[in-house]
Amino acid sequence: MNRLSALWIESPIGLYVGRIEIAHILRFALFIAIFLLPWISLQPFANLGDATIGDAAAGRGLTYASFGFLAVLSLVLVTRRHAEALRSFVSTPYILFGCWICINLVMSRDPGASTQRFVLTACVFVVAATVLLLPATTRELNRWLGAAVLSFLAVCYLGVMVAPGFSIHQATDVAEYHLAGDWRGVFDHKNTASAIMAMLVFVGFYLMRSGAVLVGPLITALAVVFLLFSRGKSATALVILVLVLAEGVAAARTFRARVVLCYAPLIVLNLLSIGTVVSPTLSAISRSLPLDTSFTGRDEVWKFAFASIAQRPIFGYGYFAFWGSDFVRDADPGESIHEWVVIASHSHNGYLDSALALGIPGLLFLMAILIVAPLRDYHLAEARGQGTPLGKMFLRIWLFGIYLASLESFFLDRADPVWFTFLVSVIGLHYVSRFRTT
């Protein structure tokens, strides 16, 4: 038997089978790593009670190297079998946006910093575009996705149980001590934790629908519990809204009806938030509602952002070259908004920040890819009879993301976990409309 085993291993067929097994294990490990790296990061469980700044540069360097390595390795593993899928990104919207990004990097107020930051974003796009191509079948994708999500949730819950001081907001936190008691898991803020948990609720629903009778409900339950303990009111409300809207979108048969269902809430949300600082009428309407549509004073930041966009409407200020820059720090101290904007890291609105960074043309190019194309892709997949539970999961995550971007700023935010997960859903819809899943 040992002799036969040796002959089998040394035979051409045995060597071929061995290479297949190694490649399979490598693809699985890479799939898990691609999801866990942005979700957990290389520096999880930050000590928010420590006002000192660690070696941030070293952490950034390792992050760049890690994503660069994963991007190269994933391309090596998928290009041969899925070259057509990768070539599908060579399309007018992506080409126009890529050209505009190149112009924007040159015209940036800080070209060096903008270029360096965009390199990481490009690597994240590559891994997001390739990670869905690593599994050989949809069934394999489901198993691997379940393993990745459960691993992530295990780390988050382990942190809450073993190191609550590093995974739950504390009254001793240097900033936002009023969030004491809110769960944040591996992240440095409960808003990020609640957003990711909300997205994982949709993953759990998908796996349940796909036959994962144990893993699916478990993921859903764990994500819902964490979401509730994070006390993310916006994320919780959006989960309910998206679950309802997604059913309506799936039931609708015309593209026009789907456009209304998806974009009407997005328009209303932005009109009653950032729209109030440019229109007295909208401001009056928002004040008449039993809601705080200024979202705890963000309207002062929005006013400054709109005024700044008016000064550079075409090219913007450059990719991640506005907030925290000398332009913001040197704002007129006499302005009532100065106290707010000088410490702001973003405007709490992804569309506004995109216009600040890329200019209005850049915002339009970005919206063509992130806002317009995904719904068209979903509609095309349904029209061609390629609608699947997988496509519906991507639709839910995408809807959640475009609404959340009205309240938080994560578009193109390098290795941000919310941005990465949202981007995977956009790319997933891109694939399901063009290629039949098996």
C-alpha positions in Angstrom: 0.0 0.0 0.0 2.9 2.4 0.9 4.5 1.6 -2.5 1.3 2.2 -4.3 0.8 5.5 -2.5 4.3 6.6 -3.4 3.8 5.7 -7.0 0.5 7.7 -7.0 2.0 10.7 -5.5 5.0 10.7 -7.9 2.8 10.1 -11.0 1.8 13.0 -13.2 -1.8 12.6 -12.2 -0.9 12.6 -8.5 1.3 15.6 -8.9 -1.5 17.4 -10.7 -4.1 16.5 -8.0 -1.6 17.7 -5.3 -1.2 21.0 -7.1 -5.0 21.4 -7.2 -5.3 20.8 -3.5 -2.5 23.3 -2.7 -4.2 25.9 -5.0 -7.5 25.3 -3.3 -6.1 25.8 0.2 -4.3 28.9 -1.0 -7.4 30.4 -2.5 -9.4 29.7 0.7 -6.7 31.2 2.9 -6.5 34.2 0.6 -10.3 34.7 0.7 -10.4 34.7 4.5 -7.4 37.0 4.7 -8.9 39.5 2.2 -12.1 39.8 4.3 -10.5 39.8 7.7 -7.7 42.3 7.0 -10.1 45.3 6.4 -12.6 44.1 9.0 -10.2 43.4 11.9 -7.2 45.5 10.6 -3.6 45.1 11.9 -4.3 47.3 14.9 -7.6 46.1 16.5 -9.0 46.9 19.9 -7.6 50.4 20.2 -7.1 51.9 23.7 -9.3 55.0 23.4 -8.3 56.1 26.9 -4.7 56.7 25.8 -4.2 60.2 24.5 -0.7 59.5 23.2 -0.1 58.6 19.5 1.6 55.4 18.7 3.8 54.6 15.7 1.1 55.3 13.2 3.6 55.5 10.3 4.8 51.9 11.0 1.2 50.7 11.1 0.3 52.4 7.8 3.4 50.9 6.2 2.5 47.4 7.2 -1.1 48.0 6.0 0.1 49.1 2.6 2.4 46.1 2.3 -0.3 43.7 3.4 -2.9 44.9 0.9 -0.3 45.2 -1.8 0.7 41.6 -1.2 -2.9 40.4 -1.2 -3.6 42.3 -4.4 -0.7 40.8 -6.3 -1.4 37.3 -5.0 -5.1 37.4 -5.8 -4.4 38.7 -9.4 -2.0 35.8 -9.9 -4.6 33.2 -8.7 -7.6 34.5 -10.6 -6.4 36.2 -13.8 -5.9 33.0 -15.8 -9.4 31.6 -15.1 -11.3 34.9 -14.9 -9.6 37.3 -17.3 -13.0 38.1 -18.9 -14.4 39.1 -15.6 -11.5 41.4 -14.9 -11.7 42.9 -18.4 -15.3 43.8 -17.8 -14.1 46.7 -15.7 -12.5 48.3 -18.8 -15.7 50.2 -19.5 -16.6 53.9 -20.0 -17.5 54.7 -16.4 -14.4 53.2 -15.0 -12.1 54.7 -17.6 -13.6 58.1 -17.2 -13.3 57.9 -13.4 -9.7 56.6 -13.6 -8.7 59.5 -15.9 -10.3 62.0 -13.6 -8.5 60.5 -10.6 -5.2 60.9 -12.4 -6.0 64.6 -13.1 -7.2 65.0 -9.5 -4.0 63.7 -8.0 -2.0 66.1 -10.1 -4.2 69.1 -9.2 -4.4 68.2 -5.5 -3.4 70.7 -2.9 -1.0 67.9 -1.6 -0.2 65.7 -4.6 2.2 63.5 -2.7 -0.2 62.7 0.1 -3.1 62.2 -2.2 -1.1 59.8 -4.5 0.2 57.8 -1.5 -3.3 57.4 -0.1 -4.8 56.4 -3.4 -2.3 53.6 -3.9 -3.9 51.9 -0.9 -7.4 52.5 -2.3 -6.3 51.0 -5.6 -5.0 47.8 -3.8 -8.3 47.6 -1.9 -10.2 47.8 -5.2 -8.1 44.9 -6.7 -8.7 42.6 -3.7 -12.4 43.5 -3.7 -12.6 42.7 -7.5 -10.8 39.4 -7.1 -12.1 38.0 -3.8 -15.4 36.9 -5.3 -13.6 35.1 -8.1 -11.5 32.9 -5.7 -14.2 30.3 -4.9 -14.9 27.9 -7.7 -18.7 27.7 -7.1 -21.4 29.6 -5.4 -21.6 26.8 -2.8 -17.9 27.2 -2.1 -18.4 30.9 -1.8 -21.1 30.4 0.8 -19.0 28.1 2.9 -16.0 30.4 2.7 -18.1 33.5 3.4 -19.7 31.9 6.4 -16.2 30.9 7.8 -14.9 34.5 7.3 -17.9 36.1 9.0 -18.0 33.7 11.9 -14.3 34.2 12.5 -14.7 37.9 12.5 -17.7 37.7 14.9 -15.8 35.4 17.2 -13.0 37.9 17.5 -15.5 40.7 18.3 -17.3 38.8 20.9 -14.1 37.5 22.4 -13.0 41.1 22.8 -16.2 42.0 24.6 -15.9 39.1 27.0 -12.2 39.1 27.6 -11.1 42.7 27.1 -14.2 44.9 27.5 -12.0 48.0 28.1 -10.7 47.7 24.5 -13.9 46.6 22.8 -16.6 48.6 24.6 -16.6 52.4 24.9 -15.6 53.6 28.4 -16.3 56.7 30.4 -12.5 57.1 30.5 -12.2 57.4 26.7 -10.4 60.6 25.8 -13.0 61.6 23.2 -16.7 60.8 23.2 -16.8 59.4 26.7 -20.6 59.9 26.5 -20.7 56.7 24.4 -19.7 54.6 27.5 -21.3 51.2 27.4 -21.7 51.0 23.6 -20.1 48.0 22.0 -17.4 48.7 19.4 -15.7 45.3 19.0 -12.4 45.5 17.1 -13.2 49.0 15.8 -12.4 52.3 17.3 -15.9 53.6 17.1 -19.4 52.2 17.6 -20.6 53.7 14.3 -18.2 51.5 12.4 -19.2 48.5 14.4 -22.9 49.0 13.9 -22.5 49.6 10.2 -20.6 46.4 9.7 -22.9 44.4 11.9 -25.9 45.7 9.9 -24.2 44.5 6.7 -23.5 41.1 8.2 -27.2 40.8 9.0 -27.8 40.8 5.3 -25.1 38.1 4.8 -26.8 36.0 7.4 -30.2 36.3 5.7 -28.5 35.3 2.4 -26.8 32.2 3.9 -30.2 31.2 5.4 -31.8 31.5 2.1 -29.0 29.5 0.5 -29.5 26.5 2.7 -27.0 27.2 5.5 -29.6 26.3 8.2 -27.0 26.6 11.1 -24.5 29.1 10.0 -27.0 31.6 8.5 -29.2 32.0 11.6 -26.2 32.0 13.8 -24.6 34.9 11.9 -27.9 36.8 11.8 -28.4 36.4 15.5 -24.9 37.3 16.5 -24.8 40.4 14.2 -28.2 41.6 15.4 -27.2 41.3 19.1 -24.0 43.2 18.5 -25.8 45.8 16.5 -28.3 46.4 19.4 -25.6 46.6 22.0 -23.6 49.1 19.9 -26.7 51.3 20.1 -26.2 52.4 16.5 -29.6 54.0 15.9 -29.0 55.1 12.3 -27.7 51.6 11.3 -30.5 49.9 13.0 -33.1 52.1 11.3 -31.5 51.6 8.0 -31.5 47.8 8.3 -35.2 47.8 8.7 -35.7 50.3 5.9 -33.4 48.3 3.5 -35.1 45.0 4.3 -38.5 46.5 3.4 -37.2 48.3 0.3 -35.3 45.3 -1.0 -38.4 43.3 -1.0 -40.2 46.1 -2.9 -37.3 46.3 -5.5 -37.4 42.5 -6.0 -41.2 42.6 -6.5 -41.1 45.5 -8.9 -40.8 44.6 -12.5 -40.0 47.9 -14.2 -36.7 49.8 -14.0 -38.6 53.0 -13.3 -40.3 51.6 -10.2 -37.0 50.3 -8.9 -35.4 53.7 -9.5 -38.1 55.4 -7.4 -37.9 52.8 -4.6 -34.1 53.1 -4.3 -33.4 56.7 -4.9 -36.4 58.5 -3.4 -35.3 57.8 0.2 -31.7 58.8 -0.7 -32.8 62.1 -2.2 -35.1 62.9 0.7 -32.5 62.0 3.3 -29.9 64.3 1.7 -32.4 67.1 1.2 -33.4 67.1 4.8 -29.8 67.0 6.0 -27.2 68.8 3.9 -29.9 70.4 1.8 -31.1 72.5 4.8 -27.9 74.6 4.8 -28.5 75.8 1.3 -32.3 76.2 1.2 -34.3 78.1 3.8 -37.4 76.2 2.6 -35.8 72.8 3.3 -34.5 74.1 6.6 -38.0 75.2 7.7 -39.4 71.8 6.7 -36.7 70.0 8.6 -37.3 72.1 11.7 -41.0 71.2 11.6 -40.2 67.5 11.8 -39.9 65.7 15.1 -36.3 64.9 14.3 -32.9 66.4 14.8 -32.0 66.7 11.1 -28.8 68.7 11.9 -27.5 65.5 13.4 -25.9 67.0 16.5 -24.5 70.2 14.9 -23.1 68.8 11.7 -24.8 71.6 9.8 -22.0 74.0 10.7 -19.5 71.6 9.0 -21.8 71.3 6.0 -21.9 75.1 5.6 -18.2 75.2 5.5 -18.0 72.3 3.1 -20.4 73.9 0.6 -18.5 77.2 0.8 -15.3 75.4 0.2 -16.7 73.5 -2.8 -17.8 76.8 -4.3 -14.1 77.9 -4.3 -12.8 74.8 -6.2 -15.9 73.2 -7.9 -14.1 71.6 -10.8 -11.0 69.9 -9.5 -11.7 69.9 -5.7 -9.0 69.9 -3.1 -7.5 66.5 -4.0 -8.0 62.9 -2.8 -8.1 63.1 1.0 -6.4 66.4 1.0 -9.1 68.7 2.5 -10.0 67.9 6.1 -7.1 68.5 8.5 -5.2 70.5 5.9 -3.8 74.0 6.3 -6.8 75.4 4.4 -9.1 74.2 7.1 -6.8 74.9 10.1 -6.3 78.5 8.8 -10.0 79.2 8.5 -11.0 82.6 9.8 -11.2 82.3 13.6 -14.0 84.8 13.6 -16.3 82.4 11.8 -18.8 80.7 14.0 -18.1 77.4 12.2 -14.4 77.5 13.0 -14.6 75.6 16.2 -16.4 72.7 14.5 -14.5 72.4 11.2 -11.0 72.8 12.6 -11.3 69.4 14.4 -13.5 67.7 11.8 -12.0 64.7 9.9 -14.9 64.5 7.5 -18.3 66.0 6.9 -20.4 63.0 7.9 -21.7 62.9 4.3 -19.9 60.8 1.6 -21.4 62.7 -1.3 -20.2 66.1 0.1 -16.8 64.8 0.9 -16.5 63.3 -2.6 -17.2 66.7 -4.1 -14.7 68.3 -1.8 -12.0 65.8 -2.8 -12.7 65.2 -6.5 -14.7 68.2 -7.6 -18.3 68.1 -9.0 -17.2 66.2 -12.1 -15.4 63.6 -10.0 -18.5 63.2 -7.8 -20.6 62.6 -10.9 -18.2 60.0 -12.3 -18.1 58.3 -8.9 -21.9 58.3 -8.6 -22.1 56.7 -12.0 -20.2 53.7 -10.7 -21.4 53.5 -7.1 -25.0 54.8 -7.3 -26.3 54.4 -10.9 -24.6 51.2 -12.2 -25.4 48.8 -9.3 -29.2 49.2 -9.7 -28.9 48.9 -13.5 -26.8 45.7 -12.9 -29.4 44.2 -10.6 -32.2 45.0 -13.0 -30.3 43.4 -15.9 -29.6 40.3 -13.9 -33.3 40.0 -13.0 -34.4 40.6 -16.6 -32.1 37.9 -17.9 -33.3 35.4 -15.4 -30.0 35.5 -13.5 -31.6 36.9 -10.3 -30.3 34.9 -7.3 -30.2 35.2 -3.5 -26.6 36.3 -3.9 -27.7 39.2 -6.0 -30.3 40.2 -3.4 -27.6 40.2 -0.7 -25.5 42.5 -2.7 -28.5 44.7 -3.4 -29.3 45.0 0.4 -25.7 45.8 1.3 -25.5 48.4 -1.6 -28.8 50.1 -0.5 -27.6 50.2 3.1 -24.3 51.8 1.9 -25.8 54.5 -0.3 -28.1 55.6 2.5 -25.4 55.4 5.2 -23.2 57.6 3.0 -25.8 60.4 3.7 -24.8 60.2 7.4 -21.2 59.0 7.3 -18.3 59.5 5.0 -16.6 56.3 3.7 -16.6 56.5 -0.1 -13.1 55.7 -1.4 -11.8 55.6 2.2 -8.8 53.3 1.5 -9.0 50.2 3.8 -12.1 51.4 5.7 -14.2 48.2 6.6 -17.5 49.8 5.6 -16.1 51.0 2.3 -14.6 47.6 1.5 -17.8 45.7 2.3 -19.8 48.2 0.3 -17.4 48.0 -2.6 -17.6 44.2 -2.7 -21.4 44.5 -3.0 -21.0 47.0 -5.9 -18.6 44.6 -7.7 -20.8 41.6 -6.9 -23.8 43.3 -8.7 -21.4 44.0 -11.6 -20.6 40.3 -11.9 -24.0 38.8 -11.4 -25.4 41.0 -14.2 -22.7 39.8 -16.7 -21.9 36.2 -15.7 -24.0 33.3 -14.6 -23.3 32.0 -11.2 -23.0 28.2 -10.6 
